[in-house]
Each structure stands twice: as structure tokens, then as C-alpha cells.
Amino acid sequence: MTAKDIEKSYGICGLVCSLCSYNVDCSGCRCKDDNCEIKTCCGSKGLQYCFECGEWPCDKDMHKGIRIRAFNTVAKNEGLDALAEYLHINLNRGITYHRADKLSGDYDRCKTEQEVIDLLKCGKPDPYDVCPTYESEHFLLRFVSLDDAPDLLECYKNPTVSVQGNSENCDFGYGSQTLGEMLDFINRWLEAYKIHGFIRFSIIDKQKNRAIGTIEIFGGDHNNHSVLRIDNVAGYENEKALSELLKIADSFFHDINCEKIVTKVMPEATQRMKAVTLNGYAPYPANDEWDRNDYYMKLRAQI
């Protein structure tokens, strides 16, 4: 896809049809019937795009979205061709407009219009400068905190077979039996982040507002593997919860610049095995350079 393709597909309102993952017929600009109020409004004024209007942005619902307002602002101030070029460059950087089969992507994680514009023009920020946060239906992933120690102690004091498996080649936190030990390990996680070693997130159950485990992403090593450790208390070791967390972890391909993510799945962890398989992970090739057992791998999607 070229920048010109993106420019040609730019919708009247500010949606970018060529980057949309919605896999049904569009009911807006491409529809034969004038059933879109944005299309009707622009047509009545002889305008091709909303951002050309002297009243833009108006109070129509389509203009309440941060992403659309930011895109239209850039198109108005710098030209639609410049916006298309920004989107094209970011597409090749791995910054997604929509994630597969969803109507949200990297631009939707921004909190302000200016953040969207900064992402358009500058690409992704360094996760070791500002640790990203992620949110799904049931979980929030944020940078681990010392305040999480009492909750996290349950995960590491009474480890599941998966948590025990994740301790391979890592003693940070694993085996903690006291609050003091848990605090010490969290401090070690925080220090590792400072030296760009790895990022450890706390998994927050949004309904209970408490930490139920952690996720670590360990950046690419000499073989360009990025190791994913999902540690959670026993009550969340099920296919549904793990699948939701694995979908969040797909963001690491872009944000941490991973080419392939490997994660350990113990043979006894049947629910985790189902979750990783359903989410695109496959057993690590036996003839590859990674000489370890029980690992599953997912490759970064190619554009």
C-alpha cells in the first residue's frame, strides 16, 4: 500500500478506508445511498472533506473522536498528502490504524489529540522512557509498583505450575514467601527497567481493582527472541483470561519492537496450552537456535 492509496481512501469525515479492518461493506462514503449525515452535510456545501469546512470541527458525533479530530487537524494544516505520508511511514513502522478484526489500534491508545499528532509525526515512543499501559475488557496492564506487593505475594508464594515454569533462568520474584521478599524483588524489577533490561507489568483485575499477577517482556536477545512471562494466580489460569492477556501482549511486537515472542507452556498447563494455540503460537521449531523445551513462538505479522 502506498501513501497515495491512503490519500485516495481518506473518508469525508476523517476515517481512512484503506486501513480499516472492518470486513463488511462500508455504510458511509462508499454507500450508494446518502444515509450518512457527514456526507450529506459536505455535499450540500460543495465540500470534499469535513476539514475544508469553516465550521469544522462541529458537534457531530463523528468529530468527537480524538483520532478523527487529530487526522483532520493535520490534513487541514499540512495537507491531506502530508497526513497520508505520515500514516504510510507509520504503517511500515508497525503502527496500526486498526488491529485485526477490531476498530481500534495504536492511535486509539492516545489520550489527547496532541498525542495522536505526535504519534503520527514521530512514531512510537521509547517504552523505557514512558512505560506504556494497556487495557482490555477485564484487565489493565501498567508498570509494576511497590504498592502491588501484598497482592502479588499470593501469586509467587503459591505458584501455579505455569508460574513455576516461568522461573526458568529468572529468580526475580519467584519463590517469594514474605512481604519483605516481594518488595525486594519488585525493587529489582524496577532497577532492571532503569537499565533497559526488561519491563514487568502488573495485571490489574479492573472489577476487583487488585493485582492478580504480572507480565514480563524481556527484549530481543542474540537470537532476536523476546521472552514473555505471564504469571497469574490460580483463579486466572484459564483459557478465557489467558487469551485476553495474550491479545494485549500482541502490542509488544510494535511497542517493544519484537520480531518473535516466545513463551513457556508446561505440558500440564492444559488451559494455557489452549490459549497460546488459539492465539497464534506454535511449538518452537526443534531445529532452530533456541535450545529449550516447552516453548511456543509467535512471529510478528508482516504488512
C-alpha positions as CSV (number, residue, x, y, z in Angstrom):
1,M,0.0,0.0,0.0
2,T,1.3,3.4,-0.9
3,A,0.8,6.9,0.6
4,K,-1.3,7.7,-2.5
5,D,-3.6,4.7,-1.8
6,I,-4.1,6.0,1.7
7,E,-4.8,9.5,0.4
8,K,-7.3,8.3,-2.1
9,S,-9.2,6.3,0.5
10,Y,-9.5,9.1,3.0
11,G,-13.1,9.5,4.0
12,I,-15.2,12.6,4.1
13,C,-15.3,12.6,7.9
14,G,-11.7,11.5,8.5
15,L,-11.8,7.7,8.5
16,V,-9.2,6.0,6.5
17,C,-11.0,3.3,4.5
18,S,-7.9,1.5,3.1
19,L,-6.5,1.0,6.7
20,C,-9.9,-0.1,8.2
21,S,-10.1,-3.7,9.4
22,Y,-13.9,-3.7,9.3
23,N,-14.6,-6.5,6.9
24,V,-18.2,-5.6,5.7
25,D,-19.4,-3.1,3.2
26,C,-18.8,0.5,4.3
27,S,-22.0,2.3,5.1
28,G,-20.5,5.8,4.7
29,C,-18.6,7.4,1.8
30,R,-18.8,4.3,-0.4
31,C,-22.5,3.7,0.1
32,K,-24.8,4.5,-2.9
33,D,-27.4,6.0,-0.7
34,D,-26.8,9.3,1.1
35,N,-27.5,7.9,4.5
36,C,-24.5,9.5,6.2
37,E,-25.1,12.9,7.7
38,I,-21.5,13.9,7.2
39,K,-21.7,13.0,3.5
40,T,-25.0,14.9,3.2
41,C,-23.6,17.9,5.0
42,C,-20.4,18.2,2.9
43,G,-22.4,17.6,-0.3
44,S,-24.8,20.4,0.5
45,K,-21.8,22.8,0.9
46,G,-19.9,21.6,-2.1
47,L,-17.0,20.2,0.1
48,Q,-15.0,17.1,-0.4
49,Y,-13.9,16.7,3.2
50,C,-15.0,17.9,6.6
51,F,-11.7,19.7,7.4
52,E,-12.4,22.0,4.5
53,C,-15.4,23.5,6.3
54,G,-15.2,26.8,8.1
55,E,-17.4,25.3,10.9
56,W,-15.1,22.3,11.4
57,P,-15.0,20.8,14.0
58,C,-18.7,20.9,14.6
59,D,-20.7,19.0,17.2
60,K,-21.5,15.9,15.0
61,D,-20.8,12.6,16.8
62,M,-18.1,11.7,14.2
63,H,-16.0,14.6,15.3
64,K,-15.9,13.7,19.0
65,G,-13.3,11.0,18.4
66,I,-9.7,12.1,19.2
67,R,-8.2,10.2,16.3
68,I,-10.5,11.7,13.7
69,R,-10.0,15.2,15.1
70,A,-6.3,14.8,15.0
71,F,-6.2,13.4,11.5
72,N,-8.4,16.2,10.2
73,T,-6.3,18.8,12.0
74,V,-3.1,17.6,10.3
75,A,-4.9,17.4,6.9
76,K,-6.2,20.9,7.3
77,N,-2.9,22.4,8.5
78,E,-0.4,20.5,6.4
79,G,-2.4,18.9,3.5
80,L,-4.0,15.5,3.0
81,D,-0.9,14.3,1.2
82,A,1.2,15.0,4.3
83,L,-1.2,13.1,6.5
84,A,-1.2,10.2,4.1
85,E,2.6,10.2,4.1
86,Y,2.7,10.1,8.0
87,L,0.2,7.2,8.0
88,H,2.2,5.3,5.4
89,I,5.5,5.7,7.2
90,N,3.9,4.6,10.5
91,L,2.3,1.6,8.8
92,N,5.7,0.4,7.8
93,R,7.0,1.0,11.3
94,G,4.3,-1.3,12.6
95,I,2.0,1.3,14.0
96,T,-1.6,0.1,13.3
97,Y,-4.7,2.1,12.5
98,H,-6.8,-0.9,13.4
99,R,-5.8,-4.2,14.9
100,A,-7.1,-7.3,13.1
101,D,-10.9,-7.5,13.2
102,K,-11.1,-4.6,15.6
103,L,-12.0,-0.9,15.2
104,S,-9.2,0.3,17.4
105,G,-5.4,0.5,17.1
106,D,-2.3,2.3,18.3
107,Y,-3.7,5.8,17.6
108,D,-6.7,5.0,19.9
109,R,-4.5,4.4,22.8
110,C,-3.6,8.1,22.8
111,K,-5.3,10.2,25.5
112,T,-5.3,13.6,23.7
113,E,-5.4,15.0,20.2
114,Q,-1.9,16.2,20.5
115,E,-0.7,12.7,21.4
116,V,-2.2,11.4,18.2
117,I,-0.4,14.1,16.2
118,D,2.9,13.3,18.0
119,L,2.5,9.6,17.2
120,L,1.7,10.5,13.5
121,K,4.8,12.6,13.2
122,C,7.3,10.9,15.4
123,G,6.4,7.3,15.5
124,K,6.3,5.2,18.7
125,P,7.9,6.5,21.9
126,D,10.7,4.5,23.7
127,P,8.9,2.2,26.2
128,Y,11.8,2.7,28.6
129,D,11.2,6.5,28.6
130,V,7.5,6.2,29.2
131,C,6.2,2.8,30.1
132,P,3.0,2.1,28.1
133,T,-0.2,1.0,29.7
134,Y,-2.8,-1.4,28.1
135,E,-6.4,-2.0,28.8
136,S,-8.8,-4.8,27.7
137,E,-12.3,-5.7,28.8
138,H,-11.3,-7.2,32.2
139,F,-7.6,-6.2,32.7
140,L,-5.4,-3.2,33.0
141,L,-1.6,-3.7,32.4
142,R,0.5,-1.0,34.0
143,F,4.1,-0.6,35.2
144,V,4.6,-2.7,38.4
145,S,4.6,-0.8,41.7
146,L,5.8,-1.4,45.2
147,D,2.2,-0.9,46.3
148,D,1.3,-4.1,44.4
149,A,3.5,-6.3,46.7
150,P,0.7,-7.6,49.0
151,D,-1.4,-8.7,46.1
152,L,1.5,-10.1,44.1
153,L,2.8,-12.1,47.0
154,E,-0.2,-14.5,46.6
155,C,1.0,-15.3,43.0
156,Y,4.6,-16.1,43.9
157,K,4.1,-17.6,47.4
158,N,1.6,-20.2,46.0
159,P,2.8,-20.6,42.4
160,T,0.9,-22.5,39.7
161,V,2.8,-24.9,37.5
162,S,2.9,-22.1,34.9
163,V,4.5,-19.6,37.3
164,Q,7.0,-22.3,38.3
165,G,7.8,-22.9,34.7
166,N,8.4,-19.2,34.1
167,S,11.0,-19.1,36.7
168,E,13.5,-20.8,34.3
169,N,16.6,-18.6,34.1
170,C,14.9,-16.0,36.3
171,D,14.9,-15.7,40.1
172,F,13.4,-12.2,40.2
173,G,10.3,-12.7,42.4
174,Y,10.0,-16.4,42.1
175,G,9.8,-18.2,45.4
176,S,8.9,-15.1,47.5
177,Q,7.4,-16.2,50.8
178,T,7.2,-12.9,52.7
179,L,6.1,-9.4,52.0
180,G,9.7,-8.2,52.5
181,E,11.0,-10.6,49.9
182,M,8.3,-9.5,47.4
183,L,9.2,-5.8,48.0
184,D,12.8,-6.6,47.4
185,F,12.1,-8.4,44.1
186,I,9.8,-5.6,42.9
187,N,12.7,-3.2,43.5
188,R,14.9,-5.4,41.4
189,W,12.3,-5.3,38.6
190,L,12.3,-1.5,38.8
191,E,16.1,-1.4,38.6
192,A,16.1,-3.7,35.6
193,Y,13.7,-1.3,33.9
194,K,16.1,1.6,34.5
195,I,18.9,-0.2,32.7
196,H,16.6,-1.3,29.8
197,G,16.7,-4.9,30.9
198,F,13.0,-5.8,30.8
199,I,9.6,-4.4,31.6
200,R,7.4,-6.0,34.3
201,F,3.8,-5.0,34.3
202,S,1.2,-5.7,37.0
203,I,-2.0,-7.3,35.8
204,I,-4.9,-5.5,37.4
205,D,-8.3,-7.1,37.6
206,K,-10.4,-4.0,36.8
207,Q,-13.5,-5.2,38.6
208,K,-11.7,-6.1,41.8
209,N,-9.1,-3.3,41.5
210,R,-6.2,-5.5,42.6
211,A,-3.1,-7.1,41.1
212,I,-3.6,-10.7,40.2
213,G,-0.1,-11.3,38.7
214,T,2.5,-9.8,36.4
215,I,3.6,-9.9,32.8
216,E,7.2,-9.5,31.8
217,I,8.5,-8.8,28.3
218,F,12.2,-9.4,28.0
219,G,13.6,-7.7,24.9
220,G,15.2,-9.5,22.0
221,D,18.3,-11.5,22.8
222,H,21.1,-12.6,20.4
223,N,18.6,-14.7,18.5
224,N,16.0,-11.9,18.4
225,H,13.7,-13.7,20.7
226,S,11.6,-11.7,23.2
227,V,10.6,-13.8,26.2
228,L,7.0,-13.4,27.5
229,R,6.3,-14.4,31.1
230,I,2.6,-14.3,32.2
231,D,2.4,-15.0,35.9
232,N,-1.1,-15.1,37.5
233,V,-2.8,-16.5,40.5
234,A,-4.5,-19.9,40.1
235,G,-8.0,-18.4,39.6
236,Y,-7.0,-16.8,36.3
237,E,-5.2,-19.8,34.9
238,N,-8.0,-20.4,32.4
239,E,-8.3,-20.2,28.6
240,K,-10.5,-17.1,28.6
241,A,-8.4,-14.9,30.9
242,L,-5.1,-16.0,29.3
243,S,-6.4,-15.4,25.8
244,E,-7.3,-11.8,26.8
245,L,-3.8,-11.3,28.2
246,L,-2.1,-12.8,25.1
247,K,-4.1,-10.4,22.9
248,I,-2.7,-7.5,25.0
249,A,0.8,-9.0,24.6
250,D,0.5,-8.7,20.8
251,S,1.1,-4.9,21.3
252,F,4.7,-5.8,22.3
253,F,5.5,-6.6,18.7
254,H,5.2,-2.9,18.0
255,D,5.9,-1.2,21.3
256,I,8.9,-3.3,22.3
257,N,9.9,-3.9,18.7
258,C,9.7,-7.7,18.9
259,E,10.1,-9.9,15.8
260,K,9.2,-13.1,17.6
261,I,7.8,-13.7,21.1
262,V,8.4,-17.0,22.9
263,T,6.6,-18.1,26.0
264,K,6.9,-21.3,28.1
265,V,3.9,-23.6,28.4
266,M,4.3,-26.6,30.8
267,P,2.7,-29.7,29.4
268,E,0.4,-29.9,32.4
269,A,-0.9,-26.4,31.9
270,T,-3.7,-27.5,29.5
271,Q,-5.7,-24.2,29.7
272,R,-2.6,-22.2,28.8
273,M,-1.8,-24.6,26.0
274,K,-5.3,-24.0,24.5
275,A,-4.9,-20.2,24.9
276,V,-1.5,-19.9,23.2
277,T,-2.5,-22.2,20.4
278,L,-5.7,-20.3,19.7
279,N,-3.8,-17.0,19.7
280,G,-1.3,-17.9,17.0
281,Y,1.6,-19.5,18.9
282,A,3.1,-22.7,17.7
283,P,5.7,-25.1,19.2
284,Y,9.2,-23.7,18.8
285,P,10.9,-25.4,15.9
286,A,13.2,-28.2,17.1
287,N,15.9,-27.3,14.6
288,D,16.1,-23.6,15.5
289,E,18.7,-21.9,17.7
290,W,16.5,-21.9,20.8
291,D,17.6,-25.0,22.7
292,R,15.0,-25.1,25.4
293,N,11.9,-27.3,26.0
294,D,8.2,-26.4,26.2
295,Y,8.4,-23.1,24.4
296,Y,5.9,-21.7,22.0
297,M,6.5,-18.9,19.5
298,K,4.5,-16.3,17.6
299,L,6.0,-14.2,14.8
300,R,5.3,-10.6,14.1
301,A,2.7,-10.2,11.4
302,Q,4.0,-9.0,8.1
303,I,2.4,-6.0,6.4
